[in-house]
Amino acid sequence: MKSKIILFDFILLVTLIMVSILISSCSGKEILPGLCYTDKEGTFLCPEIEQETILPEPLPDLDRRWKDCEPFLYLDEEAWTNCILIA
């Protein structure tokens, strides 16, 4: 029984070591901002990544929505909410 536990622990340890080696060996590490290192290429300047500018969507015409949904204001609140979301 004790030998099975030792064998299981050994297999688990070897598996964890192999997985950690595989995961860490393939990535480039950024030592300083703008300076990267890999085992294959050594130290080099990191490639610049273009950041995409995301513009916010324009706000909808809230006055028109309010006027369109005003008849639903004093009815069921779910009907008014649906009108505001859909209009």
C-alpha positions in Angstrom: 0.0 0.0 0.0 2.8 2.4 0.9 4.7 1.7 -2.3 1.6 2.6 -4.4 1.4 6.0 -2.6 5.1 6.6 -3.2 4.7 5.6 -6.9 1.7 7.9 -7.3 3.5 10.8 -5.7 6.5 10.3 -7.9 4.4 10.2 -11.1 2.6 13.3 -10.0 5.8 15.1 -9.3 7.3 14.2 -12.6 4.1 15.3 -14.4 4.1 18.6 -12.7 7.7 19.3 -13.5 7.3 18.4 -17.2 4.2 20.6 -17.5 5.9 23.6 -15.9 8.9 23.2 -18.2 6.7 23.1 -21.3 4.6 26.1 -20.2 7.5 28.4 -19.3 10.0 27.6 -22.0 7.9 28.8 -25.0 7.1 32.3 -23.9 9.1 35.5 -24.3 9.6 37.3 -21.1 9.6 41.1 -20.8 12.5 41.9 -18.5 12.1 45.7 -18.7 9.4 47.7 -20.4 10.1 47.4 -24.1 12.9 44.8 -23.7 12.1 41.2 -24.3 14.1 37.9 -23.9 13.8 34.4 -25.3 16.2 31.5 -25.2 16.3 31.3 -28.9 16.8 35.0 -29.8 18.3 36.4 -26.6 17.6 40.0 -25.7 15.7 42.1 -28.2 13.4 45.1 -28.4 9.8 44.0 -28.0 7.6 44.5 -31.1 5.3 47.4 -30.7 1.6 46.4 -30.6 -0.8 48.8 -32.2 -3.6 49.6 -29.9 -7.0 49.9 -31.6 -8.9 53.1 -30.7 -12.5 52.2 -29.7 -14.8 55.1 -30.0 -18.0 55.2 -27.9 -21.3 54.9 -29.7 -23.3 58.1 -30.0 -26.0 58.5 -27.4 -29.5 57.9 -28.8 -32.0 60.7 -29.0 -33.4 60.5 -25.5 -36.0 63.2 -25.9 -37.6 61.4 -28.8 -37.7 58.1 -26.8 -39.3 59.8 -23.9 -42.0 61.4 -26.0 -42.7 58.1 -27.9 -43.0 56.1 -24.6 -44.8 58.7 -22.5 -48.2 57.0 -23.0 -46.8 53.9 -21.4 -45.5 55.8 -18.3 -48.7 55.4 -16.2 -49.4 51.8 -17.3 -47.5 48.7 -16.4 -43.8 49.6 -15.6 -42.6 46.6 -17.6 -44.4 48.0 -20.7 -42.7 51.4 -20.2 -39.3 49.8 -19.7 -39.7 47.7 -22.9 -40.7 50.8 -24.8 -37.6 52.7 -23.7 -35.3 49.8 -24.5 -36.9 49.1 -27.9 -37.7 52.6 -29.1 
